[in-house]
Amino acid sequence: MNTVALGLLIPFIGTTLGAAMVFLLKNEITPRLQKLLLGFASGVMIAAVMWSLLVPSIEMAKNQGLSFSWLPAAIGFAVGMAFLLLLDSVIPHLHPHSDKPEGMTRKLKKTTMLVFAITLHNIPEGMAVGVVLAGMIEGVSNITAASALALSIGIAIQNIPEGAIVSTPLRLAGKSRMSAFIGGTLSGIVEPIAAIITILLIQITLPALPYILAFAAGSMMYVVVEELIPDVQSGEHSNIGTIGVALGFIMMMIMDVALG
């Protein structure tokens, strides 16, 4: 299996493994474990934004001979943040940290909204994978097969808690374990689809690659700041979430720098 196929499949496998936790857990994920996993996912994504997306964007702009090599990164990052902000404003969905005791029907409806929210926010991660794989395909000097796979593995690791966060509430809302598992798995199917679309578009718009790299970075950072960090810091055990952020950041930084 070639690098591109692996890069596309690895993040989806991470979501699938997370969704499979519904077969192992009798009850909902404990708050401490959820804080740790979400913090870890946040740290992975923050490091990926820096080393897998923004640094290659700046280096590629420099290789293109731009006087202000930081400009595409700044513009793309800002537009990516603004785009996700717009989506959050116009598309109604439930944030993962919104949860109150309620009846089964209402709980199932809120869980469906949660699935939609996670699915929506998997799109920037798919774009990030696609844009780095496209850079590798086009022979961008600072994007290697190893660094592309490092990003895919990092996103797969942070997809594990996301898959569990989708499948477990579905189970608690009355779905069978298999239905909950399928729901959690399908929440990640948008990632390879978004990645493939991004790769195809970049074949046409290669000169814009520095902007697209930064756009994916801004989109991912929005997800971290808007969705993950509030969950990590709300309520008790926020210190555990902070430790998770540090562990995830360090692991992704090492993977990206060592393999890149």
VENBELDA-V445835 format. One line per field, one symbol per residue. phi: phi as a letter, one per 40 degrees, with the letter a starting at -180 (. if undefined). burial: 1 if it has 24 or more other C-alpha atoms within 12 Angstrom, else 0. A space follows every 10 residues. Layout:
phi: ???
burial: ???
//
This chain:
phi: .ccccccccd cccccccccc cccbccbcdc dccccccccc ccccccccdc ccbccdcccc ccccgccbcc cdcccccccc cccccccccc bcabcdccab cacccccccc ccccdccccd cccccccccc ccccccccgc ccbbcccccc cccccccccc cccccccccc ccchccdccc cccccccccc ccccccccdc ccdcbddcdd ccdccccccc ccdcccbcdd ccccgcgccc ccccdccccc cccccccccc
burial: 0011011111 1111111111 1110000010 1111111111 1111111111 1111111111 1000000001 0111111111 1011000100 0011111000 0000001101 1111111111 1111111111 1111111101 0111111111 1111111111 1111111111 1110101011 1111111111 1111111110 0100010111 1111111111 1111111111 1111000101 1111111111 1110111001
//
